[in-house]
Amino acid sequence: MTKLKLDFYLQDALDVGPQLIGKLLVRKLNDGTIFKQRITETEVYRGEEDSACHARFGKTKRSSPLYESGGITYVYLCYGIHYLFNVVTGKKDEPQAVLIRTVEDYNGPGKLTKALHINKELNEIDLSSSNEIWIEDDGFKAEYMTNKRVGIDYADDYYKFINWRFILKK
């Protein structure tokens, strides 16, 4: 098992999104409990021009992590109910991130964050150095397919129907 290094996250989100399929999301709780879940689905959100991306309104208090260099977490509350976990990618001031949509035992981004105790306290955590949350490569070779992103009816048609969701083939 190898924790992903910072340079991995400095790639463009369209490269990182599919590469995260099959990797292990690891969460260590304060009591020492460790969860390891294989990532089975991701979605890419990329740039202010992407009408589904939080950066579409420019840099705000909420979206500011997207403007940092890749390698940190972006955790936000969706619909006032569920936290969603994203991996910031790319270069500083080029807002982009990859949403971790599903893992092997939890089908849905809200279900996985609840099960792995991921909340706002884990926003802007450095994934390459954290001992609370990180991503590992165990050598698993994943095959994936693409599809349109989910739950973005507010986006314009181009971004609503673009195939920026990556799904593990079973």
C-alpha positions, 0 to 999 in steps of 0.5 A: 500500500502506498499513500498517494503523493502530492504530485499525483494531485497536481494533475488535471482533474480529468486525469485524476478522476479516472485514476482514482477509480480502484484506489483506496479511500482511508479514514482513521478515527481518533479512537484508532478505527481505520476504514478502507474503502475502494473508490468505485465512482468519481465525478470531475468538476472543472473550472469557472466555465463548468456550470455545474462546478462551485467555481462557476460564481468565481472565488467565494468563501465556500469555493476557495479550496478549489482555487488552492493547489491540488492535494487538499480536500474540499468538503461541503454540506449539500442541501443542508443534509449530507457532506460531500467529499472532493479531492482538489486537483491541478494548479493553484488558481485553476479551480477543479476537483474530483467528487468521490461519489461511491466506494465499495460498501457505500453507494452514494456520496452522502452515505460514504461521508456519514459511514466514514465520519467525514464532515466539515472538520476535514475540509482543506486537509492535505491528503499527502500528509494527513493521518486522518484521511488519505488515498492509497494505491494497492496496485489494483488495476481498475477498468472503468466506463464513463457517463454523465454526472448526477444531480446537476439539473441546474447546469447548462446542457453542455455540462449537464450531459458531458461524460465526466463521471467515471464508474468501476466496471464490475 
